[in-house]
Amino acid sequence: MESTTDVATANLSDWFRLMKPGVLALLQVTAMCTILIHDLIVWNAAGRIDFDYFNTLETMGVVFIGGYLTAGGAHTFNNILDRDIDPQMKRTENRAIARGAISPKAGFLWAMFLSLSGTLWLIEFANEVAAFWAAFSILFYVFIYTLWLKRSSVQNIVIGGIAGATPPLVGWAAAMGDAASISNPFDLGSALPWLMFSLIFIWTPPHFWALALYRSDQYKEAGIPMMPWVHGPHRTLIEMRVYALILIGIAAMPWLNPAEVGELAAYVYTLIVLVLGIWYNQSVISIDIHEPRDAEGRIPSAARSFFISLYYLALMFISLVCVLFSPELTILFLVLVMFKILSKKNRKLSIS
């Protein structure tokens, strides 16, 4: 039965948390980094002369606000549509609409305001292509993922990952400025934003299934066909490992054009992507579904892989920014990190 609780019982935090700010943070990291990546590539191609810091920061500010509003609107719609199943799961039972602090009607108005204002903001201050991909993400997340796939297909999180993979497209389109044409929003002038889109898309299933492995019973009770309870944890682990291997394969792709950014930057980033991919892949391989649960009911190795996946994705984007800015400084930083790690290991060996 739909709640009739007075909207006045909700506080500002409830309205804000409808937007799922934790998820938004990672999405914004990828979008902000993509803008920097675009502008640094242009700067490198122009001979590293007169980097326009103000223009880049302005674009980042515009996309941050627009992206926060549009993604927040999509997440609010999700809260409304899932209000019948959210109370059945520990992770979602305290959401404002699920517990009746905010009515579905008020939530709908809030979602519409966020979605429309964010889209109009991007049209006005970025361009129509950036707004197109932001609006596409909302529609895909609400209609394709939440209304259709989430409750009907075990591939829900796989296909639904398309919605969460669009921030690089929004950021890149905004950085292009007038060069982006709404007549063909798929033409972004480079394969790089689509490679970043593919990275997030491939990353999403193993990232989310690591969480679903130790919440399988909750998803089953709520009627959500998640891979771990539909096909079992062993099948889930196999597919997670396949996706993680594909992520390592991304290292072999032409992320950077040596003619634009220099051979050193291209080779350094290829090495970084390879190392990060192996690191994350190892966390997936190490998941042991038979190990004892912790105090919160989690599989420790699966929880560890889930959190490593967050760092992995952020580092994939941040390290590309660093390499494009200065491959030499990036190498120096990596050497210092390795030296610190080796020193710590040597200290442990000497103590033992």
C-alpha positions in Angstrom: 0.0 0.0 0.0 1.3 3.5 -0.9 2.4 5.6 2.0 0.4 8.7 2.9 2.9 9.9 5.4 3.2 13.7 5.5 6.1 15.0 3.4 7.0 17.4 6.3 8.5 14.4 8.1 11.4 14.4 5.6 14.5 16.4 6.3 17.0 17.9 3.8 19.2 14.8 4.0 16.3 12.6 2.9 15.8 14.7 -0.3 19.5 14.7 -1.0 19.9 11.0 -0.4 17.2 10.3 -3.0 19.9 11.3 -5.5 22.2 8.5 -4.3 25.2 10.9 -3.7 27.6 8.0 -3.2 27.0 6.7 -6.7 27.1 10.2 -8.1 30.6 10.8 -6.7 32.2 8.1 -8.8 30.2 9.1 -11.9 31.5 12.7 -11.5 35.1 11.6 -11.2 34.9 9.9 -14.6 33.2 12.9 -16.2 35.6 15.5 -14.7 38.6 13.4 -15.7 37.3 13.1 -19.2 37.1 16.8 -19.6 40.7 17.1 -18.4 41.8 14.3 -20.7 40.2 16.0 -23.8 41.8 19.4 -23.0 45.2 17.9 -22.2 45.2 16.0 -25.5 44.4 19.3 -27.3 47.1 21.0 -25.3 49.7 18.3 -26.2 48.7 18.4 -29.9 49.3 22.2 -29.9 52.8 21.8 -28.5 51.9 22.3 -24.8 51.4 26.0 -25.2 49.0 28.1 -23.1 46.8 25.6 -21.4 43.4 27.4 -20.9 42.8 26.5 -17.2 39.8 28.8 -16.8 38.0 27.3 -19.8 38.6 23.8 -18.5 37.5 24.6 -15.0 34.4 26.3 -16.3 33.5 23.3 -18.4 34.1 21.0 -15.4 31.8 23.2 -13.2 29.1 23.1 -15.8 29.2 19.3 -16.3 29.5 18.7 -12.6 26.2 20.6 -11.9 24.4 19.3 -14.9 25.6 15.7 -14.3 24.7 15.8 -10.6 21.2 17.1 -11.4 20.4 14.6 -14.2 21.9 11.6 -12.6 20.3 12.6 -9.3 16.9 12.8 -11.1 17.4 9.3 -12.6 18.2 7.9 -9.2 15.2 9.6 -7.6 12.9 8.0 -10.2 14.5 4.7 -9.3 13.6 5.2 -5.6 10.0 5.8 -6.6 9.7 2.8 -8.8 11.4 0.5 -6.4 9.4 1.6 -3.3 7.7 -1.8 -3.1 10.9 -3.9 -3.0 13.3 -1.5 -1.2 11.7 -2.2 2.3 12.6 -5.9 1.7 16.3 -5.3 1.5 18.6 -4.2 4.3 20.7 -2.0 1.9 17.6 0.0 0.8 15.1 -0.3 3.6 15.9 3.2 5.0 15.4 5.1 1.7 13.1 8.0 2.3 10.3 6.9 -0.1 10.6 3.3 1.0 10.0 4.2 4.7 7.3 6.8 3.9 9.2 10.0 4.8 8.6 11.3 1.3 5.5 10.5 -0.7 5.9 9.0 -4.3 4.1 12.1 -5.7 6.6 14.5 -4.0 9.5 12.3 -5.1 8.2 12.3 -8.7 8.1 16.1 -8.7 11.6 16.3 -7.2 12.8 13.8 -9.9 11.3 15.8 -12.7 12.8 19.0 -11.4 16.2 17.5 -11.2 16.1 15.8 -14.6 14.7 18.8 -16.5 16.8 21.4 -14.8 20.0 19.4 -15.4 19.2 18.8 -19.0 18.3 22.5 -19.6 21.4 23.5 -17.8 23.6 21.5 -20.1 21.8 22.8 -23.2 22.4 26.3 -22.1 25.9 26.2 -20.7 27.5 23.2 -22.4 25.9 22.0 -25.7 23.0 19.9 -27.0 25.2 16.8 -27.4 26.2 16.8 -23.7 22.5 17.3 -22.8 21.5 14.5 -25.2 23.7 11.9 -23.5 22.7 13.0 -20.0 19.0 12.8 -21.0 19.7 9.4 -22.7 21.2 8.1 -19.4 18.0 9.2 -17.5 15.7 7.5 -19.9 17.7 4.3 -20.2 18.1 4.0 -16.5 14.4 4.6 -15.7 12.7 2.8 -18.6 15.1 0.1 -19.8 16.9 -0.8 -16.5 14.5 0.0 -13.6 11.1 -0.7 -15.3 12.1 -3.6 -17.5 15.4 -5.3 -17.0 15.8 -5.1 -13.2 12.9 -7.4 -12.5 12.8 -9.6 -15.6 16.4 -10.5 -16.7 19.5 -11.9 -15.1 21.4 -9.6 -17.4 19.8 -6.6 -15.8 23.0 -5.1 -14.4 25.0 -5.9 -17.6 22.7 -4.1 -20.0 21.7 -1.5 -17.4 25.4 -0.6 -17.1 25.0 1.4 -20.3 23.3 4.2 -18.3 26.2 4.5 -15.8 28.7 4.5 -18.6 27.6 7.7 -20.2 29.4 10.4 -18.0 32.6 10.2 -20.3 30.4 11.0 -23.3 28.8 13.9 -21.5 32.1 15.3 -20.4 33.8 14.8 -23.7 30.9 16.4 -25.7 31.0 19.4 -23.3 34.7 19.8 -23.7 34.3 19.8 -27.5 32.2 22.9 -27.4 30.8 24.0 -30.7 32.6 21.2 -32.5 30.0 18.7 -31.2 27.0 18.4 -33.5 23.5 17.3 -32.3 22.9 16.1 -35.9 25.1 13.1 -35.0 25.7 12.8 -31.2 27.6 9.6 -31.7 30.4 11.4 -33.6 32.6 12.7 -30.8 35.6 13.2 -33.0 37.6 10.5 -31.3 37.4 6.8 -30.3 38.7 7.7 -26.8 35.4 8.6 -25.1 33.8 5.4 -26.5 36.7 3.5 -25.1 36.1 5.1 -21.7 32.4 4.3 -22.1 33.3 0.6 -22.8 35.6 0.5 -19.8 32.8 1.5 -17.4 30.3 -0.8 -19.2 32.6 -3.9 -18.8 33.6 -2.9 -15.3 30.0 -2.7 -14.0 29.0 -6.5 -13.9 32.0 -7.7 -11.8 31.8 -4.6 -9.6 28.1 -5.1 -8.8 28.1 -8.9 -8.6 30.8 -8.8 -5.9 28.1 -7.0 -3.8 25.3 -9.3 -4.9 27.2 -12.4 -4.0 26.6 -11.8 -0.3 23.2 -10.3 -0.7 21.8 -13.0 -2.9 19.1 -14.0 -0.5 17.8 -10.4 -0.2 17.6 -10.1 -4.0 15.8 -13.5 -4.2 13.3 -12.4 -1.6 12.6 -9.2 -3.4 12.2 -11.0 -6.7 15.1 -9.4 -8.5 16.8 -12.0 -10.8 20.4 -11.4 -9.8 23.0 -13.7 -11.2 24.2 -15.2 -7.9 20.8 -16.8 -6.9 19.5 -17.5 -10.4 22.6 -19.3 -11.8 24.5 -19.7 -8.6 27.7 -18.2 -7.1 30.1 -20.5 -9.1 28.6 -19.3 -12.5 28.7 -15.7 -11.2 32.4 -16.0 -10.3 33.2 -17.4 -13.8 31.5 -14.5 -15.5 33.1 -12.0 -13.2 36.6 -13.4 -14.1 35.8 -13.2 -17.8 34.8 -9.5 -17.4 38.0 -8.8 -15.4 40.1 -10.5 -18.0 38.5 -8.3 -20.7 39.4 -5.3 -18.6 43.1 -6.4 -18.8 42.7 -6.7 -22.5 41.8 -3.0 -22.7 45.5 -2.3 -22.0 46.2 -3.6 -25.5 43.9 -1.1 -27.1 45.1 2.2 -28.6 44.1 4.5 -25.7 46.5 7.2 -26.7 47.8 8.4 -30.1 51.6 8.7 -29.7 51.6 11.3 -32.5 49.3 13.5 -30.3 50.7 12.9 -26.8 54.1 11.4 -27.4 55.3 7.8 -27.3 56.4 8.0 -23.6 52.9 9.0 -22.4 51.3 6.3 -24.6 53.6 3.6 -23.3 53.4 4.7 -19.7 49.7 4.6 -19.7 49.6 1.2 -21.4 51.7 -0.1 -18.6 49.6 1.5 -15.9 46.4 0.1 -17.3 47.9 -3.3 -17.5 49.1 -3.2 -13.8 45.7 -1.9 -12.6 43.9 -4.6 -14.6 46.0 -7.4 -13.1 45.5 -5.9 -9.6 41.7 -5.8 -10.0 41.6 -9.2 -11.7 43.5 -10.7 -8.8 40.9 -9.4 -6.3 38.2 -11.2 -8.4 40.1 -14.4 -8.6 40.7 -14.3 -4.8 37.0 -14.3 -4.0 36.2 -17.3 -1.8 32.4 -17.9 -1.5 33.0 -20.5 1.2 34.8 -18.3 3.6 33.0 -17.4 6.9 30.9 -14.2 6.8 31.9 -11.2 8.8 29.9 -9.4 11.5 27.9 -7.6 8.8 27.1 -10.8 6.9 29.5 -10.1 4.1 31.9 -12.4 2.3 35.2 -10.6 3.2 37.0 -11.4 -0.1 33.9 -10.3 -2.2 33.6 -7.1 -0.2 37.3 -6.4 -0.7 37.0 -7.0 -4.5 34.0 -4.6 -4.5 36.0 -1.8 -2.9 39.0 -2.4 -5.0 36.9 -2.1 -8.1 35.9 1.5 -7.0 39.6 2.4 -6.7 40.4 0.7 -9.9 37.9 2.7 -12.0 38.9 6.0 -10.4 42.6 5.3 -10.9 42.1 4.3 -14.6 40.8 7.8 -15.2 43.0 9.8 -12.8 46.2 8.1 -14.0 45.4 9.0 -17.6 45.1 12.7 -16.6 48.4 12.5 -14.8 50.2 10.8 -17.8 48.8 13.4 -20.3 49.9 16.3 -18.0 53.4 14.9 -17.4 54.5 11.3 -18.1 57.9 12.1 -16.4 56.3 13.1 -13.1 53.9 10.1 -13.3 56.9 7.8 -13.7 58.6 9.4 -10.7 55.5 9.1 -8.6 55.2 5.4 -9.5 58.8 4.8 -8.6 58.3 6.4 -5.2 55.2 4.3 -4.6 57.0 1.1 -5.5 59.9 2.1 -3.3 57.6 2.7 -0.4 55.8 -0.7 -0.9 59.1 -2.6 -1.1 60.5 -0.8 2.0 57.4 -1.7 3.9 57.7 -5.4 2.8 61.4 -5.4 3.8 60.6 -4.0 7.3 58.0 -6.8 7.8 60.5 -9.4 6.7 63.2 -8.1 9.1 60.8 -8.1 12.0 59.6 -11.6 11.3 
